[in-house]
Amino acid sequence: MGSLKIVFFYRKKRTFENFSIEKVFDLIQSHLPSQIQPIRYSVSHESSGFWKRLFITWEAFRNQGDINHVTGDINFITFLLKKRKTVLTIHDVGFMQHPNRIARWLLNWFWIILPVWRSQIVTVVSEATKQELLKYVNCKPDKIKVIYNPIDSSFKPLLKPFNKTRPTILQLGTAPNKNIERLLEALKGLPCHLEMVGKLKPSLKSKLEEYGISYTNSWELSNEEIREKYEACDIVTLISTYEGFGVPIVESNASGRVVITSNVLSMPEVAGNAAHLVNPFDIEDMRKGIVKVIGDDTYRERLIADGFENVKRFEVEKIVKEYCEVYDSLLNA
């Protein structure tokens, strides 16, 4: 590739949102080859209301590069971008679970059908997300390319003896899809300490008190603080009902921590054989999984060892190479 200006379009975050999209693409940009000039463009308004969305669509049109990469969440800004020079990344289609039928119709058209049509290539972060996306849009499957999220190389093995008598369980995220209520039911009566990252609703705090679960709670943590949470824990749980990818699975693998995750959607794909899989809708299965990981030393150590191998699939250099191939294909189109 020759000298190339790629504009990475970022959403303007709402205060309650996590930073996973930004973290992923900041990492990718930092590893791009020198002949690529990445421009990080955060739109000036949140994605809310007709006029703000119209404005940021026009804003994107006015700030195009040789290639435009819409990094997620603001899919609709592809409408005025040059189609043959536009890449759209879709992280998940969980928004299609919206309870309102009219809202689902609008989301389908303005976040999926039209943005996919207005993009030359669409990337998704898992095969599971690709298969979900194809349920909602009629396009050639090879237009949608699976490129996993990368793991930051700063996540290193963190040596720590496993605390079998009272393990610390790290739960990253408290949104509804994180399945916290069932997790608390599964932990009821087990000797453990629960480290929860993400703001807790009063109803969840009440459950924690009712069940007598020891816990600490924090949010809006830096990358370094997140790594410290991995270092201090014994087990990581991501027993979600929905994930487009599941970054904590890979971060746990890289940190040398055993992880328990769900057997649905993208999570088995990302985990491979490096996690204990449970049914996120079955509290007893969740509890049995936690007990097994605590009690079976050989099994736990095997999962951790497999995790170090699993991480290799998500090394940032590999992921950046795959994105560069996408950009190259747009130049040659």
Residue, then its C-alpha position, 0 to 999 in steps of 0.5 A: m500500500g502507498s501513503l494512505k489516509i484512513v479516517f476512523f469515525y468514532r461515536k461520541k460516548r454517553t457517560f454510561e457507556n463502556f469504552s470497548i469500541e474506542k479501546v479496540f480501535d485505538l489499539i489497532q491504530s497504534h499498530l498500523p504500518s507507517q505508510i498509513q496515516p490514521i485520523r481519529y475522528s470523534v463525532s461532535h454529538e451523541s447518537s440521539g434524536f433525528w437532528k443530532r444524527l442528521f448533523i453527525t452524518w453531514e459531519a462525517f461526509r465533510n471529513q472523509g479520507d482515502i478510506n473511511h472506517v466507521t468503527g461502530d454504534i453510529n452505523f447510519i453515518t455511512f449514508l453520505l460516505k463514498k461507498r467504495k471507500t467505506v468499511l463498517t464494523i458491526h460489533d453486535v446486533g443486540f439492539m434488535q432485541h428491543p421490545n418495541r416493534i416500531a423501534r426494531w423496524l427503524l433499527n433494522w433499516f437505519w443501523i443494519i440494512l441501509p448502512v450495510w448497503r452503503s458500505q463496501i465491506v462490513t467487518v464483524v467481531s465473531e462468526a456468531t455476529k455474522q450469522e445473526l447479522l445475515k438474519y436481518v440483511n440480504c447481502k452476499p455473505d462474503k461482503i461480511k468479514v469476521i475480524y476478531n477483537p485484538i488483545d492488548s499485549s500489556f495483559k501478561p500472565l499474573l502469578k498468584p496462588f489460587n484461593k480455594t477457601r474463599p476465591t475472589i470472583l471478578q465480574l466485569g460489567t453490570a448491564p442487563n445482558k451480563n446476567i447478574e441476577r442469575l449469577l448472584e443466585a448461583l453464588k448464594g451460600l458459596p464462600c467467595h468474594l465478588e468483585m464487580v466492575g460497573k455501576l450497580k442498580p439498587s435492586l442488585k445491591s439489595k440482592l447482594e445484601e439479602y444473599g449475604i454475598s461479600y462484594t466490592n464495587s467500582w466503575e470507570l476504571s483505567n486500563e491499568e486498574i482493570r489489569e490490577k483487578y485481574e491480578a487480584c482475582d482467582i476466577v473471572t465470570l462472563i456468563s452473559t445472555y448476549e455478547g457480540f465478542g466477549v473481551p474479558i474472556v481473552e483478557s482472562n486467558a492472557s492474565g492466567r485466570v480461569v474464566i467461566t462463560s456462557n455456551v451461547l452465541s459468540m462466547p464458545e467461539v471466542a473461548g475455544n477450549a480455554a473456559h468452562l462453559v455453562n448455560p446462562f439461563d440455568i442457575e444450577d448449571m452456573r453454580k455447578g460450573i463455579v464449584k467445579v472450577i474451584g474444586d478441581d485443580t487439574y481441570r482449572e490448571r488445564l483451562i489456564a494453560d489452554g488460555f495461553e494458547n487461545v490468546k494467540r488467535f487474538e494477537v494485535e499484529k494478526i488482527v491489524k494485518e487482517y484489517c490492512e488486507v481489507y483496506d488494500s482490497l478497497l484501494n484495488a476495487 
